[in-house]
Amino acid sequence: YLRLMLEYDRIGEGIREKFALKEDKRPFKRIDDIRAVLKEFGLDYDKLNPAIKSILQEKRANIVKYELLPEKSPEEGEDVERVLGEEVGKWVKANFFEKFFRFQGEAIKRILEGKNVVLSAPTGSGKTEAFSIPAFIIAKQIFENVGDNVGNKPMILFIYPTKALSRDQKIRLKRLAEGFKFNVEVFDGDTPRKERERIYDNPPEALITNFDTINIHLLSNTRYSSLFKRAKIVVVDEVHNYVGSFGAHIYYIIKRLERFTGPLQIIASSATVYNPREFCEKLFARPFEVIEEAEGRHGRTHFIMMYPTTSTNKVLRVNALKTLTRNGFRALSFSNSHVDAELILRYSRKEGVNARIHRAGLTKKFREEVEHLFRKGEIDAIIATPTLELGIDIGHVDAIVSDMVNVTHLIQRAGRAGRRGQESVILLVLREDDPISSYYSRHPEDYFKDVSACYTDPMNPIVRERQILCAICDKPLSFDEELYDEQVVDKLVSDKLASYSRNKVYPTKLGRLKALDTGIRGAGKVIEIYCEGKNIGFRETSVGIGELHPNAIYMHGGENYRCKELKILGEKWVAEVEKLPQDHPYYTKPLITVEPTVEKVNEVKNVFGIKVAFCDLKIVKIVTGYMQFKIGESEERGETINLESPVEYCFETKGFAFRAPEPKDMLKKVLDEGGRVDELLASSFHATEHVIIEGSNMITGGASNEMGGVSVGVTGMIYVYDGTEGGNGASKLLFDRIEKAFSRGQKILEECPCESESGCPRCTYSYHCGNNNRMLHKKGALEVITRILAGAKAEPDYSLYDKTIV
């Protein structure tokens, strides 16, 4: 894939020739236009930093948005002594600051009142002080009543999403804890045994950990589990990370923990998201108060949004990185994937940029070395995946260069720059072949309105069954407990994973083994991947059958593999793969059909004139074959290969369904011309399904990657479903915002200048298409969506059947 993308960027113009823009609308490009825009912000073009001038003059892109953000900090609030009282207030004044920001003061007051609070604010705004200081005050008050002895510690659990962030925040929390004479320690999977023993023998007042660690120690009944069972306050930082099925697991882990601790006070902190209260109330099953702050701390900031015209997204990012670092800017370049980060590093080094990479999958020692080199000024740039969106200390940053990402993540990334008050640059590079980027290039103002919403579905039946089994392993489950679910428990007993005894439910030996095998970062069955007898990884089955079917080319850990065999051993799926040479010239894409069945309709709503139903679905996913392509050649020259035995997988999930109206004008035109009506209808509905999912990606905070879609031939029936077994909440989020999705889809289709009948990657194409982006009709889809917006009437009919198109 690395070689494919390198080749794509080298000859990108030829590959994209058939989709070439027929117009070139440039918001401003000439020097006079640039001077005029800068003048609006009181800037003199001639006095700008050379790097900023160079980026604004980029000839291979349109500058679709420029804005100068003045130096800002959150709104100032009250004196710390007024908020905290004299004793604590004096210590905070002497060691940190004299006044809180307004949002910090408000949060502290609510937390001290015993409320569950979520703080929603940008990176670097001071959330840590706002949640830790009141947590320490409450813990001190409790210790004064019950005694500050070993049996009552730790009182506070600080939960972070990554081990690296846990260790980074330990230094800051220890400083804040000094005023209370409290100790703070880290306890997770990387804590050495000797250190664990020391913490167990002399527990700190506050413990930094993660949900994975809590889960495994509770269900295993280790001696260390007592460290979690004494907590009274739980602080969950970066709570927006716990979405989808991962969030469903967290819902139950908190409930399991409270079986020992009693009711917990929960404090959460989040990036700027659309629905912090709604999300936390669903995730933690209790009322929350929300404290929001829009501003982080930053110096004067130049924000630039750029759209590629005669170059690629990657080339423009590398060029900007080179320009910035040569002009003295210390830069962070953000990629959204491991592969993209590796490519940007490779390109940047070729251009002479002194850069290193920082991403998940690299060793802790390697990442810490990169952080150290950047802090010391020995490298000029870091190429990072979202690992560095979190608040790990890497020293001061002057510039952010970001791949296309939703505004919530961009705010997180931008929060890393200018925190010492220095001038900074935030450059967002849109993608050249992407419907969302194409839309924002024409409507940049909407980018800032599309704040992400977080989503989860705690009622995912697979997660619920697994977590109730874990709860039974934690300690026997009584019939009168909240977590007791007769239907689930009966199934566990039937499967010989649990047994009834004296009005309680106990785990069997098999049940304990099954619980220990429960990971909390996914749902459903997995395909285990073996190479020469060694397990090298796994993929969720609902996704993996499209990547690990027989003869599929699969990339893992930077290596190419061919799947020799995919087999089912009892309940276990196993893929046997063989390693391929680095210069293997081919890659594959699966050909997939999906057969949806509505099991239960949960909710129906009127959307303009059509009825849209949110349902429980059964999905039968079938890989019938694959396309084989040669790297560097057009995908139109790919070879279609059918599998001798199609691979089939059935799973239950959630999603929504509706029946789209026919494109009447296009039908008349095709009939008049003697064309095929069935092809027009099927292609129009298929393109409509693509646009609804891909075009709404920013409305749902990037959740399109968590969904699948299928159109049922000429019937007009369209299904959109969660790609995770049991459901993950993504399709419900789109269902709730479907009106906006239709409106956005219409604009994408109307404004894309391509003249291809099928559309192009900027409007109708989908990377996830199981039909290799065949059978698409742009104008047909536009008429379908226009008729929906105009109020055309249609009701879903789940009995309609035709050949499905994914």
Rosetta blueprint (number, residue, H / E / L):
1 Y L
2 L H
3 R H
4 L H
5 M H
6 L H
7 E H
8 Y H
9 D H
10 R H
11 I L
12 G H
13 E H
14 G H
15 I H
16 R L
17 E H
18 K H
19 F H
20 A L
21 L L
22 K L
23 E L
24 D L
25 K L
26 R L
27 P L
28 F L
29 K L
30 R L
31 I H
32 D H
33 D H
34 I H
35 R H
36 A H
37 V H
38 L H
39 K H
40 E H
41 F L
42 G L
43 L L
44 D L
45 Y H
46 D H
47 K H
48 L L
49 N L
50 P H
51 A H
52 I H
53 K H
54 S H
55 I H
56 L H
57 Q L
58 E L
59 K L
60 R L
61 A E
62 N E
63 I E
64 V E
65 K E
66 Y E
67 E E
68 L E
69 L E
70 P L
71 E L
72 K E
73 S L
74 P L
75 E L
76 E E
77 G E
78 E E
79 D E
80 V H
81 E H
82 R H
83 V H
84 L H
85 G L
86 E H
87 E H
88 V H
89 G H
90 K H
91 W H
92 V H
93 K H
94 A H
95 N H
96 F L
97 F L
98 E L
99 K E
100 F E
101 F E
102 R H
103 F H
104 Q H
105 G H
106 E H
107 A H
108 I H
109 K H
110 R H
111 I H
112 L H
113 E L
114 G L
115 K L
116 N L
117 V E
118 V E
119 L E
120 S E
121 A L
122 P L
123 T L
124 G L
125 S L
126 G L
127 K H
128 T H
129 E H
130 A H
131 F H
132 S H
133 I H
134 P H
135 A H
136 F H
137 I H
138 I H
139 A H
140 K H
141 Q H
142 I H
143 F H
144 E H
145 N H
146 V H
147 G L
148 D L
149 N L
150 V H
151 G H
152 N H
153 K L
154 P L
155 M L
156 I E
157 L E
158 F E
159 I E
160 Y L
161 P L
162 T L
163 K H
164 A H
165 L H
166 S H
167 R H
168 D H
169 Q H
170 K H
171 I H
172 R H
173 L H
174 K H
175 R H
176 L H
177 A H
178 E H
179 G H
180 F H
181 K L
182 F L
183 N L
184 V E
185 E E
186 V E
187 F L
188 D L
189 G L
190 D L
191 T L
192 P L
193 R H
194 K H
195 E H
196 R H
197 E H
198 R H
199 I H
200 Y H
201 D H
202 N L
203 P L
204 P L
205 E L
206 A E
207 L E
208 I E
209 T E
210 N L
211 F H
212 D H
213 T H
214 I H
215 N H
216 I H
217 H H
218 L H
219 L H
220 S H
221 N L
222 T L
223 R H
224 Y H
225 S H
226 S H
227 L H
228 F H
229 K H
230 R L
231 A L
232 K L
233 I E
234 V E
235 V E
236 V E
237 D L
238 E L
239 V H
240 H H
241 N H
242 Y L
243 V L
244 G H
245 S H
246 F H
247 G H
248 A H
249 H H
250 I H
251 Y H
252 Y H
253 I H
254 I H
255 K H
256 R H
257 L H
258 E H
259 R H
260 F H
261 T H
262 G L
263 P L
264 L L
265 Q E
266 I E
267 I E
268 A E
269 S E
270 S E
271 A L
272 T L
273 V L
274 Y L
275 N L
276 P H
277 R H
278 E H
279 F H
280 C H
281 E H
282 K H
283 L H
284 F H
285 A L
286 R L
287 P L
288 F L
289 E E
290 V E
291 I E
292 E E
293 E L
294 A L
295 E L
296 G L
297 R L
298 H E
299 G L
300 R L
301 T E
302 H E
303 F E
304 I E
305 M E
306 M E
307 Y E
308 P E
309 T L
310 T L
311 S L
312 T L
313 N H
314 K H
315 V H
316 L H
317 R H
318 V H
319 N H
320 A H
321 L H
322 K H
323 T H
324 L H
325 T H
326 R H
327 N L
328 G L
329 F L
330 R L
331 A E
332 L E
333 S E
334 F E
335 S L
336 N L
337 S L
338 H H
339 V H
340 D H
341 A H
342 E H
343 L H
344 I H
345 L H
346 R H
347 Y H
348 S H
349 R H
350 K H
351 E L
352 G L
353 V L
354 N L
355 A E
356 R E
357 I E
358 H E
359 R L
360 A L
361 G L
362 L L
363 T L
364 K H
365 K H
366 F H
367 R H
368 E H
369 E H
370 V H
371 E H
372 H H
373 L H
374 F H
375 R H
376 K L
377 G L
378 E L
379 I L
380 D L
381 A E
382 I E
383 I E
384 A E
385 T L
386 P H
387 T H
388 L H
389 E H
390 L L
391 G L
392 I L
393 D L
394 I L
395 G L
396 H L
397 V E
398 D L
399 A E
400 I E
401 V E
402 S E
403 D L
404 M L
405 V L
406 N L
407 V H
408 T H
409 H H
410 L H
411 I H
412 Q H
413 R H
414 A H
415 G L
416 R L
417 A E
418 G L
419 R L
420 R L
421 G L
422 Q L
423 E L
424 S E
425 V E
426 I E
427 L E
428 L E
429 V E
430 L L
431 R L
432 E L
433 D L
434 D L
435 P H
436 I H
437 S H
438 S H
439 Y H
440 Y H
441 S H
442 R H
443 H L
444 P H
445 E H
446 D H
447 Y H
448 F L
449 K L
450 D L
451 V L
452 S L
453 A L
454 C L
455 Y L
456 T E
457 D L
458 P L
459 M L
460 N L
461 P H
462 I H
463 V H
464 R H
465 E H
466 R H
467 Q H
468 I H
469 L H
470 C H
471 A H
472 I H
473 C H
474 D H
475 K L
476 P L
477 L E
478 S E
479 F L
480 D L
481 E L
482 E L
483 L L
484 Y L
485 D L
486 E H
487 Q H
488 V H
489 V H
490 D H
491 K H
492 L H
493 V H
494 S H
495 D L
496 K L
497 L L
498 A E
499 S E
500 Y E
501 S E
502 R L
503 N L
504 K E
505 V E
506 Y E
507 P E
508 T L
509 K H
510 L H
511 G H
512 R H
513 L H
514 K H
515 A H
516 L H
517 D L
518 T L
519 G L
520 I L
521 R L
522 G L
523 A L
524 G L
525 K L
526 V E
527 I E
528 E E
529 I E
530 Y E
531 C E
532 E L
533 G L
534 K E
535 N E
536 I E
537 G E
538 F E
539 R E
540 E E
541 T H
542 S H
543 V H
544 G H
545 I L
546 G L
547 E L
548 L L
549 H L
550 P L
551 N L
552 A L
553 I E
554 Y E
555 M E
556 H E
557 G L
558 G L
559 E E
560 N E
561 Y E
562 R E
563 C E
564 K E
565 E E
566 L E
567 K E
568 I E
569 L E
570 G L
571 E L
572 K E
573 W E
574 V E
575 A E
576 E E
577 V E
578 E E
579 K E
580 L L
581 P L
582 Q L
583 D L
584 H L
585 P L
586 Y E
587 Y E
588 T E
589 K E
590 P E
591 L E
592 I E
593 T E
594 V E
595 E E
596 P E
597 T E
598 V E
599 E E
600 K E
601 V E
602 N E
603 E E
604 V E
605 K E
606 N E
607 V E
608 F L
609 G L
610 I E
611 K E
612 V E
613 A E
614 F E
615 C E
616 D E
617 L E
618 K E
619 I E
620 V E
621 K E
622 I E
623 V E
624 T E
625 G E
626 Y E
627 M E
628 Q E
629 F E
630 K E
631 I L
632 G L
633 E L
634 S L
635 E H
636 E H
637 R H
638 G L
639 E E
640 T E
641 I E
642 N E
643 L E
644 E E
645 S E
646 P E
647 V E
648 E E
649 Y E
650 C E
651 F E
652 E E
653 T E
654 K E
655 G E
656 F E
657 A E
658 F E
659 R E
660 A L
661 P L
662 E L
663 P L
664 K H
665 D H
666 M H
667 L H
668 K H
669 K H
670 V H
671 L H
672 D H
673 E H
674 G L
675 G L
676 R L
677 V H
678 D H
679 E H
680 L H
681 L H
682 A H
683 S H
684 S H
685 F H
686 H H
687 A H
688 T H
689 E H
690 H H
691 V H
692 I H
693 I H
694 E H
695 G L
696 S L
697 N L
698 M L
699 I L
700 T L
701 G L
702 G L
703 A H
704 S H
705 N H
706 E H
707 M E
708 G E
709 G E
710 V E
711 S E
712 V E
713 G L
714 V L
715 T L
716 G L
717 M E
718 I E
719 Y E
720 V E
721 Y E
722 D E
723 G L
724 T L
725 E L
726 G L
727 G L
728 N L
729 G L
730 A H
731 S H
732 K H
733 L H
734 L H
735 F H
736 D H
737 R L
738 I H
739 E H
740 K H
741 A H
742 F H
743 S H
744 R H
745 G H
746 Q H
747 K H
748 I H
749 L H
750 E H
751 E H
752 C L
753 P L
754 C L
755 E L
756 S L
757 E L
758 S L
759 G L
760 C L
761 P L
762 R L
763 C L
764 T L
765 Y L
766 S L
767 Y L
768 H L
769 C L
770 G L
771 N L
772 N L
773 N L
774 R L
775 M L
776 L L
777 H L
778 K H
779 K H
780 G H
781 A H
782 L H
783 E H
784 V H
785 I H
786 T H
787 R H
788 I H
789 L H
790 A L
791 G L
792 A L
793 K L
794 A E
795 E L
796 P L
797 D L
798 Y L
799 S L
800 L L
801 Y L
802 D L
803 K L
804 T E
805 I E
806 V L
